[in-house]
Amino acid sequence: MFLKKFNLENKTAVVTGAGKGLGRACAIALAEAGASLIIISRTKTDLDKVSKVIRKFKSKCKSYVCDITNYNEIKNIINKQKKIDILINNAGNNIPEHFTKVKTKDMEYIVKINTIATFNLAQLCALKMIKNKNRKKVGGSIINMSSQMGHVGGPIRSVYNMTKFGLEGLTKGMSIDLAKYNIRVNTVCPTFVVTPMTSKFFKSKKFKQEVLGNIPLGRMAELSDVATATVFLASDAASMITGTSLLVDGGWTAK
């Protein structure tokens, strides 16, 4: 009886950065739970591959090639949707640099994609959710993909820290403003996960050893660890959870 609350049938979910890594895993997991998908990425070939997997679960899937930092394009995509129940605000990036060597153009790019674009997309999706007359009854869920680095500092990650700590604050503020519509807002905060974005960092044995030394469970997160966390927060099983963070960090921030 209780496990029915994890079912996402009749729900429509938007996932950004859905072509690879965490976004791809989250989109597939949501489809497996019964949701229809609207997937967004900058690369059509990646989207086509993910769409094929999603359709194996008999889920509907629309895909759009878009850079989420292009406000007019993302606005057009969101506004043309019939309804949105779930947003996985996943697209983001990182350029590791020592604080004293951060280039202005790199800082501005990371802020633009991790903070400004994330804010804009959340606002557009929230406005779309609110237009549904049945929203208070059916609820809604916005999940901002944060990081353990939104809770603790890390070397050569000052800009990334800044954007993810900001995302945690945005999530709390959003959750209060949107609560009256029964739209819940939370973050998922992974530790290091081996994805196309992070794999280049793990070529350094020293870096890999340092990372594993900071994770009490002694391993990096799997894509499935993060994807299942998002399905939980997207579902009615988490209907009383809003304005908080689900840390998928193997104990990194417990120390």
Secondary structure, 3 states (H helix, E strand, C coil): CHHHHHCCCCCEEEEECCCCHHHHHHHHHHHHCCCEEEEEECCHHHHHHHHHHHHHCCCCEEEEECCCCCHHHHHHHHHCCCCCCEEEECCCCCCCECHHHCCHHHHHHHHHHHHHHHHHHHHHHHHHHHCCCCHHHHCEEEEEECCHHHCCCCCCEHHHHHHHHHHHHHHHHHHHHHHHHCEEEEEEEECCECCCCCCCHHHCHHHHHHHHHCCCCCCCECHHHHHHHHHHHHCHHHCCCCCCEEEECCCHHHC
